[in-house]
Amino acid sequence: MIIDEILINVTPQETRVAMLSQGILQELHIERQSARGRVGNIYLGKVCRVLPGMQSAFVEIGLEKAAFLHVADIWHDRQIEHRPIEQLIHEGQSLLVQIIKDPIGTKGARLSTQIGLAGRFLVYLPQENHIGISQRIEDETEREQLREKLQQIHSGGGGFIIRTNAETATGQELEADVGYLSKLWADILAASKTASEQTLLHQDISLPERVLRDLISERNTRVLVDSRETYLRMQVFALAYNQESAGMIDHYMGDRPLFDLYDIEAEIERALARRVDLKSGGYLILDQTEALTTIDVNTGGFVGGRNFDDTIFKTNLEAAQAIARQLRLRNLGGIIIIDFIDMDSDEHRIQVMQEFKKALLPDRTKMTVSGFTTLGLVEMTRKRTRESLAHILCESCPVCQGRGEIKTAQTVCHEILREILREARQFSAREFRILASQSVIDLFLDEESQSLVQLEDFIGRPISLLVESQYHQEQFDVVLL
């Protein structure tokens, strides 16, 4: 899959980046000013608590919650034998740390004391002295050539990881990356010597600039950005850091909103829906919970093909493509369980799995995929690096509290009747008044009217009804008059 268009929509509150392949939305990145991602930020932190039993510590870096540091993420000389955390750090100690995982849900940020500064082609590791190479560069000759090229350029301290997109980099481009990253590290070190604790020393570049650094390639036809200020800032960044990309950036000045022009707004709405329709008439049902995400494949109205087995096979093949896209688009992470439609043929199962793994190849996020289990399910994990699209754009329903269902009006009526009976036994009231939603009051006036009369006779006091238009169906009050 080749990303041939990148659309950037900018407002004062947020920046959205849509990545398209042949006009179809493949990925969506959102960065809000109020909750800008912090991965890559470097802080001068203060150790507030060391937990020897968990071999971890909590470090104050100035965020709402203390950040988490595990002993495995504490840099140490590889020649020295592993030591427990209580021998490496102590409470009250100042520590130069970098965020490697954003705060998610109730968890604070995760930290590392091994600093890594990302450039276009390289990641600089100032505490190391070796050169690593991305596993995605598989050709051994090419790996050795890249290593030799970098060794000729950089003879000073520090190590590097050569990124995948360095495959086509020239010596001049690598040299520019080395110079930029070395200066950046020198500036961070200088700032750390005079900074107070819990201070941000380095913030990762903004989302539009990361697009230029990481996502632009010679195959991209163009980048459209609808903000002149962002366009000019991207041009400055491109000319200083990635000159080839400068000519790919265009300022969109049309009257129609950029995302509307490409139908991106509608695609976002579809990406938040529980149901995803397939072209064949089948559909997916996606349910995201705290622990895992489940994806169920259904044939729906698709009855084509020579026989039912053929229908199932074709639906599963189409679903494999659609699921891979939905994982990227919704940024689903953690444990994912996929329930393809049961297939009797082993050959069909093998082909569906091959199609699914092929569709996952363009995904830059680390994944592990198992084959079909004895129950016919596919289990996989996808690294959770940032919040999912639904968690960024949505919140739990205040009515159902995230259950996805609400109590029926009849259930609420019965709860109200029990509440009145409970109140009548404890308090001496002249009258009981029910405040509830229109649907509940309507039921009391119709099907449940006899129940209301029976309760009035039983407690010996009148019960009146009042519609509260602002109440949702589960909400009610019983007022004693």
C-alpha positions in Angstrom: 0.0 0.0 0.0 1.4 3.4 -1.0 0.2 6.5 0.7 -0.2 8.9 -2.2 -2.0 11.8 -0.5 -1.7 13.3 3.0 -4.4 15.9 4.1 -3.7 18.1 7.1 -6.6 20.0 8.7 -5.6 22.6 11.3 -7.7 24.5 13.8 -6.5 26.3 16.9 -7.7 23.4 19.0 -6.5 20.4 17.1 -4.6 19.1 14.1 -5.8 16.1 12.1 -3.8 14.2 9.5 -5.6 11.9 7.0 -3.4 9.4 5.0 -5.0 8.2 1.8 -4.1 5.4 -0.6 -5.9 5.6 -4.0 -8.4 8.0 -2.5 -9.3 5.7 0.4 -8.6 6.8 4.0 -6.1 4.4 5.6 -4.9 6.2 8.8 -6.0 9.1 10.9 -3.8 11.0 13.3 -5.2 13.6 15.8 -3.2 15.9 18.0 -5.1 18.2 20.4 -3.4 21.2 21.9 -4.9 20.3 25.3 -3.7 16.7 25.2 -0.7 16.7 22.9 1.2 13.4 22.9 4.2 13.4 25.1 6.2 10.4 23.8 9.7 11.5 23.2 9.6 14.4 25.6 12.6 14.7 27.9 12.3 15.9 31.5 14.5 16.5 34.6 12.5 14.3 37.0 12.6 13.6 40.7 12.3 10.1 42.1 9.4 10.2 44.6 9.1 6.5 45.4 11.1 3.3 44.9 9.3 -0.1 45.0 11.9 -2.9 45.4 9.2 -5.6 45.4 8.0 -4.5 41.9 11.5 -3.4 40.8 10.1 -0.1 39.7 9.8 3.5 40.8 7.5 6.5 40.4 9.1 9.8 39.1 7.5 13.2 39.3 8.0 15.1 36.0 5.4 17.8 36.4 2.4 15.9 35.0 -0.9 15.2 36.8 0.2 11.7 37.7 3.6 10.4 38.7 5.3 8.5 35.8 6.4 4.9 36.0 10.0 3.7 35.6 10.8 0.0 35.5 14.3 -1.3 36.3 14.5 -2.7 32.7 14.2 0.9 31.4 17.1 2.2 33.5 20.2 2.6 31.3 23.3 1.0 32.6 26.6 -0.1 31.1 26.1 -3.4 29.4 29.4 -4.7 30.9 28.1 -4.3 34.4 26.0 -7.1 35.9 22.3 -6.5 36.4 21.6 -4.8 39.7 18.3 -4.3 41.6 16.5 -0.9 41.3 17.3 0.1 44.9 21.0 0.0 44.1 20.5 2.2 40.9 18.3 5.0 42.1 17.0 6.5 45.4 14.1 8.7 46.5 14.7 12.4 46.0 17.2 11.8 43.2 17.2 14.0 40.1 17.0 12.0 36.9 17.1 12.7 33.2 14.2 10.7 31.8 12.3 10.4 28.5 8.6 9.4 28.0 8.3 6.1 26.0 4.6 5.6 26.5 1.9 8.3 26.9 -0.5 8.2 29.9 -3.4 5.9 29.0 -6.6 5.7 31.0 -5.7 5.5 34.7 -2.0 4.8 34.1 0.7 7.4 34.2 3.3 7.8 31.6 6.1 5.2 31.2 9.7 6.4 31.4 13.2 5.4 30.3 16.5 6.8 31.4 18.0 5.7 28.0 17.5 8.7 25.8 16.7 8.4 22.1 16.4 11.3 19.7 14.6 10.5 16.4 15.6 12.1 13.2 14.5 11.4 9.6 16.9 8.5 9.0 18.5 7.9 12.4 17.7 7.6 16.1 20.6 9.0 18.2 21.4 7.1 21.4 23.9 9.4 23.2 24.6 6.9 26.0 25.5 4.0 23.7 28.4 3.5 21.4 27.1 0.9 18.9 25.2 1.1 15.6 22.0 -0.8 15.2 19.9 -1.3 12.1 16.1 -1.7 11.6 15.1 -5.3 11.2 13.0 -4.3 8.2 16.2 -3.7 6.3 16.7 -7.4 5.5 19.5 -7.4 2.8 22.8 -8.1 4.6 24.9 -6.3 2.0 22.8 -3.2 2.3 22.9 -3.4 6.1 26.7 -3.5 6.1 26.9 -0.6 3.6 24.7 1.6 5.7 26.8 0.8 8.8 30.0 1.6 7.0 28.6 4.8 5.6 27.5 6.0 9.1 30.8 5.1 10.7 32.6 7.3 8.1 30.4 10.2 9.0 30.3 9.9 12.8 33.4 9.3 14.8 32.3 11.0 18.0 30.5 9.6 21.0 27.1 8.1 21.0 25.4 5.3 19.1 22.7 5.2 16.4 19.8 3.1 15.1 19.5 3.3 11.4 15.7 3.6 10.5 14.0 1.8 7.7 13.7 4.9 5.5 17.5 5.2 5.5 17.6 2.5 2.8 17.7 5.2 0.1 19.4 8.0 2.1 22.6 9.6 0.7 25.7 10.2 2.7 24.9 13.9 2.8 21.4 13.3 4.2 22.8 11.0 6.9 25.5 13.6 7.7 22.8 16.3 8.1 20.8 14.0 10.4 23.9 13.3 12.6 24.6 17.1 12.8 21.1 17.9 13.8 20.7 15.2 16.4 24.2 15.9 18.0 23.4 19.6 18.4 19.9 18.8 19.8 21.5 16.5 22.5 24.1 19.2 23.3 21.3 21.8 23.8 19.4 19.3 26.1 22.4 18.6 28.3 23.2 22.4 28.6 19.5 23.0 29.7 19.6 20.2 32.2 22.5 21.8 34.1 20.6 24.9 35.0 17.0 23.6 35.1 15.0 22.9 38.3 13.4 19.5 38.9 10.2 18.5 37.1 11.1 20.7 34.1 10.4 19.8 30.4 13.8 20.0 28.6 12.8 18.9 25.1 9.4 18.5 23.4 9.0 16.3 20.4 8.1 18.1 17.1 4.5 18.8 16.2 2.3 16.4 14.2 2.7 18.3 10.8 6.4 18.3 11.2 6.4 14.6 12.1 4.6 14.0 8.9 7.5 15.6 7.0 10.1 13.7 9.0 8.5 10.2 9.0 5.8 9.8 6.4 6.9 11.7 3.4 8.6 9.7 0.7 9.4 10.2 -3.0 6.2 8.2 -3.8 4.0 10.7 -2.1 2.3 12.8 -4.7 1.4 15.7 -2.4 0.6 17.0 1.0 -2.4 19.4 1.3 -2.6 21.7 4.4 -5.5 24.1 4.9 -3.7 26.5 7.3 -1.3 29.1 5.9 0.6 29.5 9.2 1.1 25.7 9.4 2.0 25.6 5.7 4.7 28.2 6.1 6.0 26.5 9.3 6.2 23.2 7.4 8.1 24.9 4.5 10.7 26.2 6.9 11.1 22.8 8.6 11.3 21.1 5.2 13.9 23.5 3.8 16.1 23.1 6.9 15.6 19.4 7.3 14.1 17.6 4.4 14.4 19.7 1.3 12.8 17.2 -1.2 9.5 17.4 0.7 9.2 21.2 0.3 7.9 20.9 -3.2 5.3 18.3 -2.2 3.5 20.6 0.2 0.6 22.7 -1.1 -1.6 25.2 0.7 -5.3 24.4 0.2 -7.3 27.6 -0.1 -10.7 26.2 -1.5 -14.0 27.4 -0.1 -15.1 23.9 0.8 -13.5 22.4 3.9 -10.6 20.1 3.0 -11.9 17.0 4.9 -15.4 17.5 3.4 -13.9 17.6 -0.1 -12.4 14.1 0.4 -15.3 12.7 2.4 -13.0 12.3 5.4 -15.6 13.5 8.0 -18.0 10.8 6.9 -15.2 8.2 7.1 -14.5 9.3 10.7 -18.1 8.8 11.6 -18.1 5.3 10.1 -14.9 4.6 12.0 -16.7 5.3 15.3 -19.6 3.0 14.4 -19.9 -0.5 15.9 -20.9 -1.9 12.6 -18.8 -1.8 9.4 -20.6 -2.8 6.2 -18.7 -4.8 3.5 -19.3 -4.3 -0.2 -20.5 -7.9 -0.6 -23.4 -7.3 1.9 -21.6 -8.9 4.8 -20.6 -6.8 7.8 -18.2 -6.6 10.9 -19.2 -5.9 14.5 -16.5 -4.3 16.6 -16.7 -4.1 20.4 -13.9 -2.4 22.2 -13.6 -3.0 26.0 -10.9 -2.2 28.6 -9.3 -5.7 28.3 -9.7 -6.5 24.6 -11.3 -5.8 21.3 -13.6 -8.4 19.6 -14.4 -8.4 15.9 -17.2 -10.6 14.6 -17.7 -11.3 10.9 -21.2 -11.9 9.5 -22.4 -12.8 6.0 -25.4 -10.5 6.2 -27.3 -10.3 2.9 -24.4 -11.8 0.9 -25.7 -15.0 -0.8 -23.6 -14.9 -4.0 -21.4 -17.7 -5.2 -21.9 -21.3 -6.2 -22.7 -22.5 -2.7 -22.8 -21.5 0.9 -19.1 -22.4 1.6 -18.1 -20.2 -1.3 -20.1 -17.3 0.1 -18.5 -17.7 3.5 -15.0 -17.9 2.0 -15.5 -14.7 -0.1 -16.9 -12.8 2.9 -14.0 -13.8 5.1 -11.5 -12.7 2.4 -13.1 -9.3 2.2 -13.4 -9.1 6.0 -9.6 -9.8 6.3 -8.9 -6.7 4.2 -11.4 -4.6 6.0 -10.2 -5.6 9.5 -6.6 -4.7 8.7 -7.8 -1.2 7.6 -10.0 -0.8 10.7 -7.1 -1.6 13.0 -5.0 1.2 11.5 -7.9 3.6 11.2 -9.3 3.2 14.7 -5.8 2.6 16.1 -7.0 -0.5 18.1 -4.4 -1.9 20.4 -3.9 -4.6 23.0 -5.5 -8.1 22.6 -7.8 -8.5 19.6 -10.0 -11.5 19.0 -11.4 -12.0 15.5 -14.3 -14.4 14.9 -14.3 -15.2 11.2 -17.3 -17.1 9.9 -16.7 -20.9 10.4 -15.1 -22.6 7.4 -15.1 -26.4 6.9 -12.2 -26.3 4.4 -8.6 -26.2 5.8 -7.5 -24.7 2.5 -10.0 -21.8 2.9 -8.7 -21.1 6.4 -5.1 -21.0 5.2 -6.0 -18.6 2.4 -7.9 -16.3 4.7 -5.0 -16.2 7.2 -2.6 -15.5 4.3 -4.8 -12.7 3.1 -5.1 -11.2 6.6 -1.3 -11.2 7.2 -0.7 -9.7 3.8 -3.3 -6.9 4.5 -1.5 -6.2 7.8 1.9 -5.6 6.2 1.6 -1.8 5.6 0.9 -1.4 9.4 3.9 0.2 11.1 2.8 -0.9 14.5 4.3 -4.0 16.1 1.9 -7.0 16.0 1.8 -10.7 16.7 -0.8 -12.9 15.0 -1.7 -16.5 15.8 -3.5 -18.9 13.5 -7.0 -20.2 14.0 -7.5 -21.7 17.5 -9.5 -24.9 18.2 -12.6 -22.6 18.7 -12.0 -21.1 15.2 -10.9 -17.7 16.5 -7.9 -15.7 15.4 -6.0 -14.1 18.3 -3.6 -11.2 17.8 -2.0 -8.4 19.7 -1.2 -4.9 18.4 1.1 -2.6 20.3 -0.9 0.1 22.1 1.2 3.3 21.5 -1.5 5.9 21.8 -5.2 6.1 22.6 -7.6 4.6 20.1 -9.7 6.9 17.9 -12.9 6.2 19.9 -11.1 7.1 23.2 -9.9 10.4 21.7 -13.2 11.4 20.2 -15.8 9.8 22.5 -16.6 9.2 26.1 -18.9 6.7 27.9 -22.6 7.4 27.5 -23.9 9.2 30.7 -27.1 7.2 30.5 -25.9 3.6 30.1 -22.4 4.3 31.7 -20.7 2.4 28.8 -22.9 -0.7 29.0 -24.3 0.0 25.5 -27.8 -0.6 26.8 -30.4 1.1 29.0 -33.1 -0.3 31.2 -36.6 -0.5 29.6 -39.3 1.9 30.6 -41.1 -1.0 32.2 -38.1 -2.0 34.3 -37.8 1.7 35.5 -41.5 1.7 36.4 -41.1 -1.4 38.6 -38.1 0.2 40.3 -40.2 3.3 41.0 -43.0 1.3 42.5 -40.5 -0.5 44.8 -39.0 2.8 45.8 -42.4 4.3 46.8 -43.2 1.2 48.9 -39.8 1.6 50.6 -40.4 5.3 51.3 -43.9 4.7 52.5 -42.7 2.3 55.2 -40.1 4.8 56.5 -41.8 8.2 56.2 -45.3 9.6 56.8 -46.0 11.7 53.6 -49.3 13.2 52.5 -48.6 12.4 48.9 -45.9 10.8 46.7 -45.0 12.4 43.4 -43.1 10.6 40.6 -40.7 12.7 38.5 -39.6 10.7 35.4 -39.0 10.8 31.7 -41.9 11.0 29.2 -41.6 7.3 28.2 -41.9 6.2 31.9 -44.8 8.4 32.7 -46.6 7.3 29.5 -46.3 3.7 30.7 -47.7 4.5 34.1 -50.7 6.1 32.4 -51.2 3.0 30.2 -49.9 -0.5 30.8 -48.8 0.1 34.4 -51.8 2.2 35.5 -53.3 -0.8 37.3 -50.1 -1.4 39.3 -50.1 2.3 40.3 -53.7 2.1 41.6 -53.0 -1.1 43.5 -50.0 0.5 45.2 -52.1 3.6 46.1 -54.7 1.4 47.7 -52.0 -0.6 49.6 -50.1 2.4 51.1 -53.3 4.5 51.5 -51.9 7.7 50.0 -52.2 9.3 46.5 -49.4 9.1 43.9 -49.1 11.8 41.3 -47.1 11.9 38.0 -44.9 14.7 36.6 -42.9 14.6 33.3 -39.3 15.9 33.6 -38.3 16.5 30.0 -34.6 16.7 30.9 -34.5 13.2 32.5 -33.2 10.3 30.5 -35.2 7.0 30.6 -33.4 5.5 33.7 -33.5 8.7 35.7 -36.3 9.4 38.3 -37.1 11.0 41.6 -39.8 10.2 44.2 -40.8 13.4 46.1 -42.6 13.3 49.4 -45.2 16.0 49.8 
